[in-house]
Amino acid sequence: MALTDPFLIALFYVFAAEMGDKTQLVALAFATRYPTVTVLLGVFGATLLVHLFSVGLGELLGLTIPTVWIQLAAGLAFIAFGLWTLRGDTIDEDDRFTERRFGPLLTVGITFFLAELGDKTMLMTVTIASEQRSFVSVWLGSTLGMVLADGLAILVGRMLGARLPEKVIRYGAAAIFLITGAASLLRAVSAWR
């Protein structure tokens, strides 16, 4: 079964892109300090805002660039996301949270928002939006995909008290992106003929 619904496409690819991503590690780190609901609400609010901007940018690109170029760029982007995923992310000391005067919810939201800017999942959302041109579906699907991936990491991390099997998740997500990128490139090349 091929994914054809923009909501499901966005949900699936953003969920996969977030697995093992730096922002997922940030959410997991926050979950060790704050209640799960607080972390999920902060992640949800930040994701709604970041992906609103991402989908808007993607829609604009999709309307101004010919379809064959979008397919070519998307194929290359998916391959780049696959290679980026293979490389993996780490949480740097600079990325660690510091609670200031904002309280837990705003601390989580602001930190997650800033960590997500320019991140793989933000760029993935721009790419999907430029191809699908279905603003609300991509926005909500990408937001749900991100929150589900981060929620899963938080719950599994709390239940097991250990790290997720990062290599298996990373290799599986990378394979999905590389295969999707190759398929997009094939579609672009065949449209050119």
PABATI-353081 format. One line per field, with one value per residue (C-alpha): residue in three letters; x, y, z; residue number from 1. Coordinates in steps of 0.5 Angstrom, whole numbers, always signed. Layout:
N
residu	c(ALA	...);
x	c(X	...);
y	c(Y	...);
z	c(Z	...);
num	c(NUM	...);
# end
This chain:
193
residu	c(MET	ALA	LEU	THR	ASP	PRO	PHE	LEU	ILE	ALA	LEU	PHE	TYR	VAL	PHE	ALA	ALA	GLU	MET	GLY	ASP	LYS	THR	GLN	LEU	VAL	ALA	LEU	ALA	PHE	ALA	THR	ARG	TYR	PRO	THR	VAL	THR	VAL	LEU	LEU	GLY	VAL	PHE	GLY	ALA	THR	LEU	LEU	VAL	HIS	LEU	PHE	SER	VAL	GLY	LEU	GLY	GLU	LEU	LEU	GLY	LEU	THR	ILE	PRO	THR	VAL	TRP	ILE	GLN	LEU	ALA	ALA	GLY	LEU	ALA	PHE	ILE	ALA	PHE	GLY	LEU	TRP	THR	LEU	ARG	GLY	ASP	THR	ILE	ASP	GLU	ASP	ASP	ARG	PHE	THR	GLU	ARG	ARG	PHE	GLY	PRO	LEU	LEU	THR	VAL	GLY	ILE	THR	PHE	PHE	LEU	ALA	GLU	LEU	GLY	ASP	LYS	THR	MET	LEU	MET	THR	VAL	THR	ILE	ALA	SER	GLU	GLN	ARG	SER	PHE	VAL	SER	VAL	TRP	LEU	GLY	SER	THR	LEU	GLY	MET	VAL	LEU	ALA	ASP	GLY	LEU	ALA	ILE	LEU	VAL	GLY	ARG	MET	LEU	GLY	ALA	ARG	LEU	PRO	GLU	LYS	VAL	ILE	ARG	TYR	GLY	ALA	ALA	ALA	ILE	PHE	LEU	ILE	THR	GLY	ALA	ALA	SER	LEU	LEU	ARG	ALA	VAL	SER	ALA	TRP	ARG);
x	c(+0	+3	+2	-2	-6	-1	-3	-1	+5	+7	+6	+10	+16	+17	+16	+21	+26	+25	+27	+34	+34	+37	+30	+28	+34	+32	+25	+28	+32	+27	+22	+28	+26	+19	+12	+11	+5	+9	+14	+9	+5	+11	+14	+7	+6	+13	+12	+5	+9	+15	+11	+6	+12	+15	+9	+8	+15	+14	+8	+11	+16	+11	+7	+13	+18	+16	+14	+20	+25	+21	+21	+29	+30	+26	+29	+36	+33	+31	+38	+41	+36	+38	+45	+44	+40	+46	+51	+46	+45	+48	+46	+51	+52	+50	+43	+42	+36	+37	+31	+30	+24	+20	+17	+17	+12	+15	+22	+21	+17	+22	+28	+25	+23	+30	+33	+28	+30	+34	+33	+32	+25	+24	+27	+23	+17	+19	+20	+14	+9	+13	+11	+4	+1	-4	-3	-7	-6	+2	+2	-3	+1	+8	+6	+3	+9	+13	+9	+8	+16	+18	+12	+14	+22	+19	+15	+20	+25	+21	+19	+26	+30	+35	+36	+33	+36	+39	+43	+37	+32	+37	+39	+31	+30	+36	+34	+27	+29	+34	+29	+24	+30	+31	+24	+23	+29	+27	+20	+23	+28	+22	+18	+24	+24);
y	c(+0	+7	+13	+18	+22	+28	+28	+21	+22	+28	+24	+18	+21	+26	+21	+17	+23	+25	+18	+19	+26	+31	+34	+28	+27	+34	+32	+25	+30	+34	+28	+26	+33	+35	+31	+28	+32	+38	+36	+33	+40	+44	+40	+40	+48	+49	+44	+47	+54	+51	+47	+52	+56	+50	+48	+56	+56	+49	+51	+58	+54	+49	+54	+58	+52	+47	+40	+36	+41	+40	+32	+33	+37	+32	+26	+29	+32	+25	+22	+28	+26	+19	+20	+25	+20	+15	+20	+21	+27	+28	+33	+38	+42	+48	+45	+43	+46	+51	+53	+61	+65	+62	+56	+48	+49	+55	+53	+46	+50	+55	+50	+45	+51	+54	+47	+45	+51	+49	+41	+35	+35	+42	+41	+35	+38	+44	+38	+35	+41	+43	+37	+35	+43	+41	+46	+44	+36	+37	+42	+37	+31	+33	+36	+29	+25	+29	+29	+22	+20	+25	+22	+15	+16	+20	+14	+8	+12	+13	+5	+2	+7	+6	+9	+7	+2	+8	+4	+0	+6	+10	+5	+4	+11	+12	+6	+9	+16	+13	+9	+15	+19	+14	+13	+21	+22	+16	+20	+26	+23	+19	+26	+29	+24);
z	c(+0	-2	+2	-2	+3	+5	+12	+13	+9	+13	+19	+17	+15	+20	+25	+22	+21	+29	+31	+34	+32	+37	+39	+41	+46	+48	+50	+53	+57	+59	+61	+67	+70	+69	+68	+62	+61	+61	+56	+51	+52	+51	+45	+42	+42	+39	+34	+32	+31	+27	+23	+21	+19	+15	+11	+9	+6	+3	+0	-3	-6	-9	-12	-15	-17	-23	-21	-24	-20	-14	-15	-16	-10	-6	-8	-7	+0	+2	+0	+5	+10	+10	+10	+16	+20	+19	+22	+28	+32	+39	+45	+46	+52	+49	+47	+54	+58	+63	+67	+68	+69	+65	+69	+66	+60	+57	+58	+55	+49	+48	+48	+43	+39	+38	+37	+32	+28	+22	+24	+20	+21	+20	+13	+12	+13	+8	+3	+4	+4	-3	-6	-3	-3	+2	+8	+14	+12	+12	+18	+22	+20	+21	+28	+30	+27	+31	+38	+37	+36	+42	+46	+45	+47	+53	+55	+53	+56	+63	+63	+61	+64	+59	+52	+46	+41	+37	+32	+30	+29	+26	+20	+19	+18	+14	+9	+9	+7	+2	-2	-2	-5	-10	-12	-12	-17	-21	-22	-24	-29	-32	-32	-36	-42);
num	c(1	2	3	4	5	6	7	8	9	10	11	12	13	14	15	16	17	18	19	20	21	22	23	24	25	26	27	28	29	30	31	32	33	34	35	36	37	38	39	40	41	42	43	44	45	46	47	48	49	50	51	52	53	54	55	56	57	58	59	60	61	62	63	64	65	66	67	68	69	70	71	72	73	74	75	76	77	78	79	80	81	82	83	84	85	86	87	88	89	90	91	92	93	94	95	96	97	98	99	100	101	102	103	104	105	106	107	108	109	110	111	112	113	114	115	116	117	118	119	120	121	122	123	124	125	126	127	128	129	130	131	132	133	134	135	136	137	138	139	140	141	142	143	144	145	146	147	148	149	150	151	152	153	154	155	156	157	158	159	160	161	162	163	164	165	166	167	168	169	170	171	172	173	174	175	176	177	178	179	180	181	182	183	184	185	186	187	188	189	190	191	192	193);
# end
